Amino acid sequence: MPAVLFGSISTVADTSELQRAAFNRAFETHGLDWRWRHEDYLALLEQSGGQQRIADYAASRGEEVDAAAVHRTKSTLFQESLTAAGLQPRPGVVETIHAAQAAGVEVGLVTTTSPDNVAALLAALSPALGREDFDVVVDVTDVAAPKPDEAAYTYALKQLAQGAAGCVAIEDNLGGVHAAVAAGLHCVAFPNENTAGHTFTEADSTVDALDFDQLRTRYLEV
């Protein structure tokens, strides 16, 4: 049985600007005079992992910060913002999930974000989408290494008792695409607001809306 694997919470609903705002509010909370402008954030997103992004940014400025503490604050602020944001699923996501289920295709959410972020996202999207719409949900607690390592996809495939052939990953960032390809999956890039200018050379294709019939025709062994 094939599977459609959504690779991040921002492939389901575009949370990229909420993430940037939460980073900036966390910096203020921790007394840092940092502010990631839109154009700054575009470049920073070429690297996966928020905590590592903070640590690397501090190192580039010759500063020492508790990256883990700043990231915890950012995550709390981000989760709170999801509730108030009036979040909507991205174009074609709900339709693709429902069509996949009707066709006997499994659906996964394969992230390396925190379980609290995943829970907050799905709570914000309810009743349009919920945990019950996914056959497997992977978060950072399930794997030893975050993306761009392929461990999250390898774990998801094992949980589904699937091989990579005939399955497709939906990713919105370069690190996620690399992880999917490294795991042997087809990969469709579905850029978010802040990664739309990136060049997804490793992906099989790039789209601005999902269409299950296109995924089935091109990538799924149904």
CORVEN-V263144 format. One record per pair of residues at least 4 apart in sequence whose ideal C-beta (glycine too) atoms are under 7 Angstrom apart, sorted by the first residue. I is the first residue (numbers start at 1). J is the second residue. Records with the same first field share a line. If there is no record, write none. Layout:
I->J / J
//
This chain:
1->104 / 105 / 106
2->105 / 166 / 167 / 220 / 221 / 222
3->105 / 106 / 107 / 108 / 160 / 162 / 167
4->96 / 100 / 105 / 107 / 168 / 170 / 215
5->108 / 110 / 153 / 156 / 167 / 169 / 170
6->11 / 12 / 108 / 109 / 110 / 170
7->11 / 110 / 111 / 169 / 170 / 171 / 176 / 180
8->111 / 171 / 172 / 173 / 176
9->13 / 15 / 111 / 113 / 117 / 118 / 121
10->14 / 15 / 16 / 172 / 192
11->170 / 171 / 172 / 190
12->89 / 90 / 93 / 109 / 121 / 129
13->87 / 88 / 89 / 90 / 121 / 125
14->90 / 192 / 193
15->19 / 82
16->20 / 192 / 193 / 194
17->21 / 193 / 194
18->22 / 78 / 81 / 82 / 85
19->23 / 78
20->24 / 36 / 41
21->25 / 81
22->26 / 74 / 77 / 78 / 81
23->27 / 36 / 74
24->28 / 35 / 36
25->29 / 77
26->30 / 70 / 73 / 74 / 77
27->32 / 34 / 35
29->73
30->70 / 73
32->65
36->40 / 41 / 44
37->41
38->42
40->44
41->45 / 194
42->194 / 197
44->53
45->173 / 194 / 195
46->174
47->52 / 53 / 56 / 175
48->146 / 147 / 148 / 173 / 175 / 176
49->53 / 146
50->54 / 71 / 74
51->55 / 67 / 68 / 71
52->56
53->57
54->58 / 65 / 67 / 70 / 71
55->59 / 67
56->60
57->61
58->63 / 64 / 65 / 67
65->70
66->70
67->71
68->72
69->73
70->74
71->75
72->76
73->77
74->78
75->79 / 114 / 116 / 117
76->80
77->81
78->82 / 117
79->116 / 117 / 120
81->85
82->87 / 120 / 121 / 124
83->124
85->124
87->124 / 125
89->93 / 94 / 125 / 128 / 129
91->209 / 210
92->96 / 209 / 210 / 211
93->97 / 210
94->98 / 128 / 129
95->99 / 212
96->100 / 210 / 212 / 215
97->101 / 107 / 133
98->102
99->103 / 212
100->105 / 107 / 212
101->107
103->216 / 222
105->220 / 222
106->135 / 160
107->133 / 134 / 135
108->134 / 135 / 136 / 156 / 160
109->118 / 134 / 137 / 138
110->138 / 152 / 153 / 156
111->118 / 138 / 139 / 152
112->139 / 140 / 143 / 146 / 147 / 152
113->117 / 118 / 139 / 140
114->139 / 140
115->119 / 139 / 141
116->120
117->121
118->122 / 137 / 139
119->123
120->124
121->125
122->126 / 129 / 130 / 131
125->129
126->130
129->133
131->137
135->160
136->156 / 159 / 160
138->142 / 152 / 155 / 156
140->146
142->155
143->151 / 152 / 155
144->151
145->149 / 151
147->152 / 175 / 176 / 179
148->175 / 178 / 179
149->179
150->154 / 179 / 182 / 183
151->155
152->156 / 179
153->157 / 169 / 179 / 180 / 183 / 185
154->158 / 183
155->159
156->160
157->162 / 163 / 164
162->167
164->183 / 184 / 185
165->221
166->220 / 221
167->185 / 186
168->185 / 186 / 187 / 188 / 215 / 219 / 220
169->180 / 185 / 187
170->188 / 190 / 210
171->176 / 177 / 180 / 187 / 189 / 190
172->176 / 190 / 191 / 192 / 195
173->195
174->178 / 198 / 200
175->179
176->180
177->181 / 187 / 189 / 200 / 202 / 203
178->182 / 202
179->183
180->185 / 187
181->185 / 187 / 202
186->204 / 219
187->202 / 203 / 204
188->203 / 204 / 205 / 207 / 215
189->200 / 203 / 206
190->207 / 210
191->195 / 196 / 198 / 206
200->206
204->219
211->215
212->216
213->217
214->218
215->219 / 220
216->220 / 222
//
